[in-house]
Every structure is written in structure tokens, then in C-alpha cells.
Amino acid sequence: MLDFILKKWQLNQRQLIPYLFLLPALLMLGLTVFYPALQAFFLSFTRYEYDITQPPIWVGLENFQRLLGDTVFWKTLRNTVIYLVGVVPILVILPLGLAILVNQTLRGISWFRAAYYVPVVISMVVAGIAWRWLYAENGLFNQILRALHLSNEGIPWLTSPQFALFSVMLVTIWKGLGYYMVIYLAGLQSIPADLYEAAAIDGSVGWRKHWDITVPLMRPYLFLVAVISAISATKVFEEVYIMTQGGPRSSSKTLVYYVYERAFQDLEISYACTIGLVTFLIILTLSILRLSLTRQPTTDLSF
């Protein structure tokens, strides 16, 4: 009996050891992520009566009722959806083409891989300032348009409600191409060359072999990139803050920037938490979609 108890105790100790190693990280996450998230959830149902130095008062669903009638919120939600629809398909398709291009066994191909990946390691602050110069009235883009006699006055890239959001989207696409290209490149290098040789015997050559072989086998990676890029597009903030600050007339304002604006500029902490809760639910939905898609089995190929 004593031997059984000792063995049981030793087994419990062994099972406890991994959790002891995780304990510091869990404590840090609890203090910096979980507790602030729970407090933000609580603040969504409150309001600061006079200023943020006083305790908030409970108002129930008042903030959510205000949210339904907030035209700026619905405009930022529309901008975020446009961001998703415009950015995600490009970041799913174009990096795959780049990955196929740099997966060739050519001399100096590693330099091309590094060149495509350089935007990923550049700070968003530096990238945003550089692109803001390119978009300026006398910037490089407008100078090229004038040189080609396509536009005498240039295009107001960041100062027009028609172009501001799409101009910021272009920066997000440029910044993310290399990152998703590396994900695809890892998937391409795991595909056996025998499959392409067998497909060539059946007449699948050129770009058709990628349609017959690459795309079906890369389907898990396609789903992964689609969901990751969708989550990133939903949380976009730095590009908007550096380049347009949500203007002009809220045409480039996204949900996360609207949370920042309400919380730190207008000091409406409770209302900002309400907007943040809605944003969290959107991101949670995309994350659950990602988990469900990544569990799907890889497509089998037969010739």
C-alpha cells in the first residue's frame, strides 16, 4: 500500500512539472492579457460620470445601444470589411506566385528571397513615413504620373476620401508579401519532386502542374494564410496612425484606430472598451475559423 502511494505521488509530481515550468509565463499572461481583458469586458457595461479618476458607474447595455446609432462606428466597420476584402485575396494569391518563383534552383535565387523579405523586417514606422513621402503631392508616384503625362496635378493619395484607404491597403500588402511568401515556400519545399515528374508524364507541364499539384497540396497553407492575413487586416493600426490618422473625414479609419481615438484622445474609456469587445468577437470568429480549417486533412492526389 505504501509503495502504491509513493508511486502515485511520484507520478503526480512528474505530471505537475510541466505546469510549474509554464507557471511564470501564465502569471505574466494573466497580469498583462487576461486580467486587462476581463476588466475591459466589465468596463463595457459602465460609464465614467465625470472623469476617469472617479469610479465608473454601471449602465448595463447603454454603450451597446449607443454603438448601434454611432455612424462613425459603422463607417469604420465598413472600412475594416473593405480592408479585409481588398487585402486578404491579394495576400493569399500573390505570395504563392512569388514563392513558386523563388523556389527555383537558380544561381543567386537566395538574393531574390532576401529582397522580397526585406519589407517584413523594416519597422512599420519607417515604412509608413517612407510611403507617406512617396504619396506626397510632389512625391515619386505623382512625379512619375506627370512624367508619363497621365496626370498634370497628380493624385491626392492620402488626402482624398476616395484614395486614402486604398493607399494604406497597398502598404499593408507590400509589407506582408514576404512574410506569407516564406510560409508558402516552406510548404512548396515539402512537396516531393516525384509528384511533378509523374504529372509531367501525364502531360501536366508549365503552370498547369502548379494547378494540378501545387494548389491542392498547398490548400492547408492557403487556408492558414487567408485566416492570418484576415486577422492582421482586422487589427490594422500602425499604417493608419502614421499615414492618415483616420482621415480625411474618417475615410481610412479602422476599428482598432477608432478604439484608440475614443480611449486616448476623447478619454471615453468605457465606450472604447465596447468597440474593442466587438472587434475581439470578430477576431475570435476568425481565429476559430483558422483552427477548424487547419484541422482539415490534406487533399490526396491520384493520377
PLY file of the C-alpha trace (Angstrom):
ply
format ascii 1.0
element vertex 303
property float x
property float y
property float z
element edge 302
property int vertex1
property int vertex2
end_header
0.00 0.00 0.00
2.82 2.38 0.90
4.61 1.57 -2.37
1.45 2.34 -4.33
1.05 5.71 -2.60
4.70 6.61 -3.29
4.41 5.65 -6.94
1.20 7.65 -7.25
2.88 10.65 -5.64
5.88 10.40 -7.96
3.55 10.16 -10.96
1.64 13.25 -9.85
4.92 15.10 -9.37
6.00 14.24 -12.92
2.67 15.45 -14.28
2.99 18.64 -12.28
6.48 19.54 -13.52
5.37 20.87 -16.98
2.83 23.17 -15.34
5.49 24.52 -12.98
7.61 25.46 -16.00
4.57 27.16 -17.55
3.66 28.99 -14.35
5.86 32.12 -14.90
4.51 32.58 -18.42
0.93 32.03 -17.24
1.40 34.60 -14.48
2.76 37.11 -16.97
-0.11 36.46 -19.37
-2.59 36.75 -16.54
-1.25 40.14 -15.47
-0.79 41.60 -18.95
-3.52 39.94 -21.05
-6.25 38.05 -19.17
-6.86 40.49 -16.31
-6.92 43.60 -18.56
-9.26 41.75 -20.95
-11.68 40.90 -18.15
-11.53 44.45 -16.84
-12.20 45.82 -20.34
-15.20 43.50 -20.58
-16.52 44.87 -17.28
-15.93 48.48 -18.35
-18.05 47.87 -21.46
-21.10 47.93 -19.18
-20.08 51.05 -17.25
-19.58 54.78 -17.80
-17.33 57.36 -16.20
-19.70 60.05 -14.96
-17.26 62.96 -14.62
-13.68 61.90 -15.31
-11.56 58.77 -15.31
-10.23 59.47 -11.82
-13.64 58.58 -10.35
-15.03 55.03 -10.16
-17.25 54.11 -13.13
-20.99 53.61 -12.72
-22.94 50.62 -14.04
-25.05 51.46 -17.11
-25.81 47.99 -18.48
-26.26 47.90 -22.25
-26.23 51.66 -22.72
-22.86 51.63 -24.52
-24.07 48.95 -26.91
-27.21 50.95 -27.67
-25.02 53.96 -28.38
-22.87 51.79 -30.62
-25.85 50.84 -32.79
-26.53 54.51 -33.52
-22.89 55.55 -33.96
-22.43 56.40 -37.65
-18.65 56.65 -37.26
-18.51 53.12 -35.85
-20.45 51.72 -38.80
-18.18 53.62 -41.17
-15.07 52.20 -39.50
-16.63 48.73 -39.60
-17.27 49.19 -43.32
-13.67 50.34 -43.81
-12.43 47.27 -41.96
-14.54 44.98 -44.15
-13.21 46.73 -47.27
-9.72 46.23 -45.87
-10.41 42.51 -45.47
-11.91 42.09 -48.92
-9.14 44.09 -50.59
-6.07 42.82 -48.75
-6.73 39.16 -47.99
-7.24 37.79 -51.55
-4.08 39.52 -52.76
-2.04 38.26 -49.80
-3.32 34.74 -50.44
-2.60 34.58 -54.18
0.37 36.86 -54.89
2.78 35.45 -52.26
2.12 31.96 -53.63
3.26 33.12 -57.06
6.36 34.69 -55.52
7.09 31.51 -53.57
6.88 29.42 -56.75
9.18 31.93 -58.44
11.89 31.86 -55.75
11.61 28.08 -55.28
13.61 27.57 -58.45
17.15 26.19 -58.25
18.87 29.12 -59.93
22.11 30.91 -59.15
21.56 33.87 -56.85
17.95 32.94 -56.05
18.64 33.47 -52.33
19.17 37.18 -53.05
15.69 37.40 -54.53
14.25 35.66 -51.46
16.02 38.16 -49.21
14.85 41.10 -51.34
11.22 40.01 -51.10
11.56 39.51 -47.34
13.20 42.88 -46.61
9.86 44.76 -46.15
8.92 42.33 -43.37
11.88 43.29 -41.18
11.50 47.03 -41.81
9.77 48.83 -38.97
6.22 49.92 -39.77
7.11 53.42 -38.58
9.93 53.65 -41.11
7.83 52.08 -43.84
4.86 54.36 -43.14
6.99 57.53 -43.25
8.70 56.39 -46.46
5.40 55.62 -48.17
3.95 58.91 -46.98
6.78 60.65 -48.81
6.08 58.55 -51.91
2.40 59.53 -51.72
3.13 63.25 -51.20
1.94 65.85 -53.68
5.45 66.12 -55.08
6.34 62.54 -54.24
7.74 59.90 -56.52
4.39 58.47 -57.62
2.97 61.80 -58.73
6.23 62.72 -60.43
6.05 59.51 -62.44
2.44 60.27 -63.41
3.43 63.76 -64.54
6.42 62.45 -66.46
4.17 59.99 -68.30
1.58 62.76 -68.86
-1.06 60.67 -67.10
-1.96 63.38 -64.59
-0.88 67.01 -64.54
-1.95 67.69 -60.97
-1.14 64.30 -59.51
-3.35 62.11 -57.35
-4.19 63.04 -53.73
-3.28 59.61 -52.43
-3.68 60.35 -48.72
-5.81 63.50 -48.76
-8.77 62.26 -50.78
-11.54 60.10 -49.25
-11.59 58.08 -52.48
-7.92 57.05 -52.36
-6.79 57.21 -48.71
-7.97 53.77 -47.58
-6.68 52.00 -50.69
-3.34 53.78 -50.41
-2.93 52.44 -46.88
-4.01 48.98 -48.03
-1.19 48.98 -50.58
1.34 49.47 -47.78
-0.12 46.53 -45.84
0.12 44.33 -48.93
3.71 45.42 -49.63
4.69 44.77 -46.01
3.13 41.30 -45.83
4.15 39.78 -49.15
7.49 38.45 -47.95
6.12 37.00 -44.72
3.43 34.92 -46.42
5.86 34.02 -49.21
8.09 32.30 -46.64
5.12 30.30 -45.31
4.31 29.13 -48.84
7.97 28.44 -49.56
8.14 26.05 -46.60
5.10 24.23 -47.96
6.49 24.05 -51.50
9.76 22.55 -50.35
7.86 19.76 -48.61
6.23 18.60 -51.85
8.12 15.61 -53.33
9.59 16.18 -56.79
8.29 12.75 -57.83
4.76 14.14 -57.99
5.76 16.74 -60.57
7.60 14.10 -62.60
4.55 11.84 -62.56
2.34 14.76 -63.57
4.70 15.63 -66.44
4.27 12.10 -67.82
0.50 12.72 -67.87
1.02 15.96 -69.77
0.83 18.41 -66.87
3.66 20.84 -67.61
4.34 24.55 -67.18
1.92 26.44 -64.97
-0.63 23.65 -65.28
1.46 21.43 -62.99
1.07 24.01 -60.24
-2.69 23.98 -60.72
-2.77 20.17 -60.65
-0.16 19.56 -57.95
0.83 22.68 -56.04
-2.54 24.24 -55.33
-4.24 21.07 -53.97
-1.28 20.19 -51.74
-0.91 23.79 -50.58
-4.55 24.06 -49.56
-3.82 23.95 -45.78
-1.27 26.74 -46.25
-3.74 28.74 -48.33
-6.34 28.49 -45.56
-3.74 29.38 -42.94
-2.54 32.46 -44.81
-6.12 33.53 -45.51
-7.09 33.49 -41.86
-3.82 35.01 -40.56
-3.97 37.85 -43.07
-7.65 38.40 -42.24
-6.85 38.71 -38.54
-3.96 41.09 -39.30
-6.17 43.22 -41.55
-8.81 43.41 -38.83
-6.22 44.64 -36.32
-4.52 47.15 -38.64
-3.45 50.28 -36.78
0.12 51.42 -37.40
-0.34 52.21 -41.09
-3.44 54.29 -40.40
-1.88 56.12 -37.44
1.33 57.02 -39.26
-0.04 57.86 -42.71
-3.56 59.28 -42.38
-4.68 59.19 -38.72
-8.07 58.03 -39.94
-8.66 60.91 -42.33
-9.81 62.52 -44.39
-13.35 62.53 -42.94
-12.86 59.10 -41.35
-12.42 57.53 -44.79
-9.41 55.45 -43.68
-10.39 54.93 -40.05
-10.49 51.29 -38.93
-11.96 49.64 -35.84
-8.70 49.45 -33.90
-7.85 53.06 -34.69
-11.34 54.10 -33.59
-10.76 52.32 -30.27
-7.51 54.24 -29.85
-9.19 57.52 -30.76
-12.02 57.07 -28.28
-9.81 55.80 -25.47
-6.76 58.05 -25.65
-7.97 61.16 -27.46
-11.54 61.51 -26.22
-10.90 59.62 -22.93
-14.13 57.64 -23.36
-12.64 54.50 -21.88
-15.87 52.57 -21.40
-17.14 53.24 -24.91
-13.73 52.31 -26.33
-13.91 49.01 -24.43
-17.30 48.36 -26.03
-15.86 48.88 -29.51
-12.89 46.73 -28.54
-15.23 43.95 -27.42
-16.92 43.92 -30.82
-13.51 43.84 -32.50
-12.47 40.98 -30.22
-15.55 38.96 -31.22
-14.70 39.44 -34.90
-11.10 38.33 -34.35
-12.27 35.40 -32.20
-14.53 34.24 -35.02
-11.63 34.38 -37.48
-9.39 32.51 -35.02
-11.96 29.73 -34.57
-12.26 29.54 -38.34
-8.50 29.19 -38.56
-8.45 26.32 -36.05
-11.24 24.50 -37.85
-9.57 24.88 -41.25
-6.11 23.81 -40.11
-7.56 20.54 -38.82
-8.76 19.58 -42.28
-6.80 16.71 -43.85
-4.51 17.33 -46.79
-6.03 16.61 -50.19
-4.98 13.26 -51.65
-3.79 13.19 -55.27
-4.09 10.31 -57.65
-3.08 10.06 -61.25
0 1
1 2
2 3
3 4
4 5
5 6
6 7
7 8
8 9
9 10
10 11
11 12
12 13
13 14
14 15
15 16
16 17
17 18
18 19
19 20
20 21
21 22
22 23
23 24
24 25
25 26
26 27
27 28
28 29
29 30
30 31
31 32
32 33
33 34
34 35
35 36
36 37
37 38
38 39
39 40
40 41
41 42
42 43
43 44
44 45
45 46
46 47
47 48
48 49
49 50
50 51
51 52
52 53
53 54
54 55
55 56
56 57
57 58
58 59
59 60
60 61
61 62
62 63
63 64
64 65
65 66
66 67
67 68
68 69
69 70
70 71
71 72
72 73
73 74
74 75
75 76
76 77
77 78
78 79
79 80
80 81
81 82
82 83
83 84
84 85
85 86
86 87
87 88
88 89
89 90
90 91
91 92
92 93
93 94
94 95
95 96
96 97
97 98
98 99
99 100
100 101
101 102
102 103
103 104
104 105
105 106
106 107
107 108
108 109
109 110
110 111
111 112
112 113
113 114
114 115
115 116
116 117
117 118
118 119
119 120
120 121
121 122
122 123
123 124
124 125
125 126
126 127
127 128
128 129
129 130
130 131
131 132
132 133
133 134
134 135
135 136
136 137
137 138
138 139
139 140
140 141
141 142
142 143
143 144
144 145
145 146
146 147
147 148
148 149
149 150
150 151
151 152
152 153
153 154
154 155
155 156
156 157
157 158
158 159
159 160
160 161
161 162
162 163
163 164
164 165
165 166
166 167
167 168
168 169
169 170
170 171
171 172
172 173
173 174
174 175
175 176
176 177
177 178
178 179
179 180
180 181
181 182
182 183
183 184
184 185
185 186
186 187
187 188
188 189
189 190
190 191
191 192
192 193
193 194
194 195
195 196
196 197
197 198
198 199
199 200
200 201
201 202
202 203
203 204
204 205
205 206
206 207
207 208
208 209
209 210
210 211
211 212
212 213
213 214
214 215
215 216
216 217
217 218
218 219
219 220
220 221
221 222
222 223
223 224
224 225
225 226
226 227
227 228
228 229
229 230
230 231
231 232
232 233
233 234
234 235
235 236
236 237
237 238
238 239
239 240
240 241
241 242
242 243
243 244
244 245
245 246
246 247
247 248
248 249
249 250
250 251
251 252
252 253
253 254
254 255
255 256
256 257
257 258
258 259
259 260
260 261
261 262
262 263
263 264
264 265
265 266
266 267
267 268
268 269
269 270
270 271
271 272
272 273
273 274
274 275
275 276
276 277
277 278
278 279
279 280
280 281
281 282
282 283
283 284
284 285
285 286
286 287
287 288
288 289
289 290
290 291
291 292
292 293
293 294
294 295
295 296
296 297
297 298
298 299
299 300
300 301
301 302
